[in-house]
Amino acid sequence: MSQIRKVAVLGGGSFGTVIANMVAENGSDVRLWLRDPVLADEINQQHENTRYLPGYSLSRSLLASTSLKDVLSDVDLVFISIPSQSFRQVIQQARPFLKVDQMLVSTTKGIEAHTFRLMSEILREEMPSARIGVLSGPNLAKEVAAKQLTATVIASECAELRSEVQARLHSSYFRVYASSDTYGVELGGTLKNIYAIAAGLSAALGMGENTKSMLMTRSLAEMSRFAVSMGANPMTFIGLAGVGDLIVTCMSPLSRNYRVGYALGEGKSLEEAVEALGQVAEGVNTIKQVKEKASEMQIYMPLVSGLYEVVFNKAPIAEVVKMLMMSEQSTDVEFVLPREGL
């Protein structure tokens, strides 16, 4: 096992806090960066993040700070859990304190507005010599904090980085699988946020189990179709970062994007739904970005198009559902090898 002992986590939201706590409980020296000095003091003194993870005790060895210089001083591995709209800015601020070949792992599931850059692409642009990975899977922060059994995927072209992340995070309740398909794993975690909004909306409307099943399977077909067009491996989507993450985020009220969709289904406006959440729901912006990209690349994505009309153009849900049911019927399963004689 590697001798890396110093780890930094950038971002004091629910998932950043969970990652920092798991690494600390595994014996590493962990520092958590966040903007709010009051919250940093609370974590250091009360060992709890009452804003994002109320009721969950944190390791006493976990140290929080608002100083990027102090947090990043002489660390070997950095996890980045910053919302997509602030991701690049924080990396630029952190760059003077990072090693040239720093190990950087993004846990953010989103797309940068206006550039359509995934977080790993931002890291490559800002830190060309860094070793980069992404962490994604069916990992609701509150369940991980409660130490309920789960698993995730660390994707990177760097075998050493994959091994380090597995060593820092693996525990009796958290299993870490490895992948080299960074783009596919990251797209899986990003695209499923869209369909979680659709799932929450359908739940609020009282749709049945058949509808939920159809919605999730067609969502998987649609997101994998888009990802493959962008260069991902379709097989990635039958794993934890694809179907695994899609299932949990489409079925659980703990999912932020699901809750936004549910609020929309109850008749709230988008602004009211986001305000009631009190946290970033990456899927809202992702709908718009993916809709524009799919149109540009002529990728068939009826669910994204329909959801875009509901969320941003306030289209009547009943009319959009009718449109979806009457649209072109494509094949059930894509990306399968042809068989002769059928």
N, C-alpha and C positions, 0 to 999 in steps of 0.2 A: 504494500500500500504506500501511496505517495506520502511525503513528509510535509505537504502544504498544510499550514496551520492558520494562516491569516486570510480571512474572507470578508469582503464588503458586500453590502446589499444597498442599492440605491432605490429609495422609495419606501415610505412608511405606511402605505395602504394595507389592506387586508392580506394580499398575497405576499407582498414584500416582507411584511412582519412575520408571516408564517414560515417563509423560506429562511429568514434570519434565525428564527427560533429553532427550527429543525437542525440547522448547521451548528448552532451553539450547543444544543443538547447532545450532538454527536462529538463534542469535545474540541471544536475549532474555536479560534479567537475571532469573534464576529463583531463587526461594527455596522450599524444601520444608519443611513443618512436620510433625513427628512427635513422639510423646510420649517416646520412649526416648532419653535423652542419650547413651548409649553408642553406639547405632546412628547418631545424628546425627554424632558425632565420627568414626565409621568412614567415613561417606559423605564428610565433609569432608577427612579425612586420607588415606584409602586409595582413595577414589573407587569404592566398591563397597558394595552392600547385600547382605551375605552371608546375612542372614536370609531375604529374600524373592526376591532375584535373584542368587544366588551364581554367580560366574564371568563376570559381565558388567561391563565397565568403564563408569563414568559420566563425564560431562563434568566437567572440572576447574572450570568456571565455575558448576556447580550447588552452591548453598550450602544446607545443612540446618540447622534450628534447632528448639528446643523452645519458643520464644517466639512466640506468636501475634502479639503487638504488633510484633516485629521483622520477621516474615515478611510481614505484611499492610500494613506502612507504605508508603503512597504507591504501591500497585500498582493496575493498571488492570483486570486480568483474573485471576480466581481459579478454579482447577479444584478440585473437592471429591471426594476419593476415600476417603470414610470409610464403614465398614460401617453398614448401615441402623439398627442398634440404638443407635449412638452419634451418628448424623448430626445430629439436632436439637440435642443437647447441645453439640456442637462449634460449630454455627452460632451458638447463643446466646452461647457464650464468645467467638466471633470478632466478633460484631456491633458492639461498641464501636470496633473498628479498621477497619470496612468503610465505604466511601462509601455514601451514601444510594442512589445510582443505580449501584451496583457491578455489573459484569458477573460473573455467577456461573454456572459450568458444572458440573453434577453428572455424575460418571462411575459412580455407584453404582447397581447393578442389584438393587433390593430394595424392600420395602414395610415401612413402620413398623408395628410390632405395636400392636394395640388401636385404631388410628385408620384403618387402611388408606390411609394417605397415601403417595403416591410422593414421591421426594426433591424434585422440582420443586415439589410442593405445599407441602412443608415450607418450602422457600426462600421461596415467596410469602407464607406465613403469618408467617415470621420477618423477612423483608425485603421489605415490600410494594412499595417503589419500585425495587427492583433489576431489572436486565435479566437474564433467566434463560434458560438453555439446558441441554440434556442431550446427552451424547456416548455413543453406543452403536453396536455393530457386532461383527463376528466378529474380535475382537482379543484373542487369548491373549497375556498379558503377555510370556512368555518368547520367543515367536516375534517379537513386535514388538521386544523388546530385542535379538534376534539380527538385526534388520533384514531379516526376510523380508517379501516384498511383501504388503501388506494394505490395507484401506480401512475407513473408518468413516463415521458420520453425525453431524453436529451439527444438532440440532433446536432451533429457537427462533422465537418470533414477531418477534424483533428482528433485522432484516437486518444491522445493524452488528455485532452479536455473532457472527452466523454467519460474516461475512467475517473478523473478527478471529481466530476459532478456526482457520479455514482457513489464514490467513496464518501463525499461530504453529506449526501442526502439519504442514502439508503438506511433503512431502519426496520424494526419489526412490523411497522404499519405503513411504511412508504417504500414502494419498490420502484427502481429506476431502470427502464429499458433504454437501449442505445439504438441510434439510427444515423445513417450518413445522409439521409434525404432532408437536409435543412430546410429547403424551400417548401417541400411537401408538408412537413410537420408544422411549419410556421403558418402556411396557408390554411391548413386544417383548423388550427386554433383560431385563426382570424375569421374565416368564412362562417364557422358555425355560429358566431354571434348574431349574424343576420337571421338565421333560421330559429334561433332561440326567441327572438322577438315574435316571429310568426307563430311559434308554439304557444307562447304566453297569450297572444291575441286569440288564438283558437280555443284555448282553455277558458278564457273569460266569456267566450260566446257559447260555452257548453257543448262543444263538439265532442263526438264520441271516440271510443278507442280505435275504431277503424280509421277514423280521420287522422288521429295522432300517428298511427302506424304509416299511413300513406304519406303524411307530411314529412316524417323523418326519413323514410326511404327515398322519396323524391328529392329531398334536401341533399341527401348524401350523393345521389346521382348528379345533381346540379353542381354542387361544390367541387366534386372530383372532376367533372367535365371542365370547369373553369380552371382548376389548378393544373390539370394536364396540359391545357392550352398554354399555360404560363411556364411549363417546363417541369412540373412535379411528377413523381412516380405514382401512378394510380394505386399501386398496392399499399402505399402508405395509408390510404383512406379506409382500409379494413382493420386498421390497428387502433391503438389507444388515442392517438392524436387526431384521428379521423372519426370513425363511427363511435368510439368510446366517448370522446369529448362531446360529440353531437348529442348522444343519448342523454348524458347528465345535464347538459345545459338546456335541452328541450323539455325535460321532465321535472326539473327542480325549481320551486319558488325561491330557492337561495340564489339562483342565477340572476344577476342584475339585468341582463338583456331580456330574460323571460318576464321579469317584473315590469319592465317598460312596456312590453307587448301586452301584458295582462291589463295594465292601466289604460292602454289605448283601446282594448276590447271593452273596457267598462265605460268608454265614452270620454275619457280625459283627452285633452290636447297633448301634443308631443311635449310642449313646454311644461305642462303640469306633471306629466309622467316622469320627465327627467328631474324636475325639481323635487318631486316626492321621493325619488330614489336617493338623492344626496350624494351620489358617487358617479363616476364616469361609466357610462354604458357604451363600450366601444362599437357595438353593433349599429347604433344610430348613424354615425358617420360612415361606417363601412358600407351600409346599404347604398348610399349615394355614390361612393367611390367605385364600388363594384358594378353598379348599374351603368355608370359612364364607361368603365373599362370594357364591360361585356358588349355594349353597343359599338364601341370603337373596334373591337376585335370580332364582332358578329358571332358572339357565343350565345347560344340559346339558353336563357335563364328566366323562365316564366315566373317562378316564385319571387325572385329578386325584383322583377319588373312590377309584379302585382303589389308587393309589399311597399315598394317605392311610391306607388300611386296612393296607397292608404296613408302612409306616414307623412309624406311631404306635400301631396296634392289634396289630401283630405277626401279621397275618393270613397264612395259608399262601399263598405266591406262586402255586402251581398253582391253588388255588381262585379267586384273584382273576383270573388269566388266563382261566380258564373262564368266569367271570362276564362279563368284558369281551367275550369272543368271542360270548357268547349274548345280549348286550344289544341294545337297539333299533338297527336299521340305518338310519342317517340318510343324507342325500344326500352324494355324494362331494365336490362343490365347492359352497361357499356363496358368497353375495355376487356372483352373476353376473346379468346382465341377462336377463330372460325373452325367449325367441325364439318367434315365432308359427309355427304350422304344423308343429311337431315331434311 
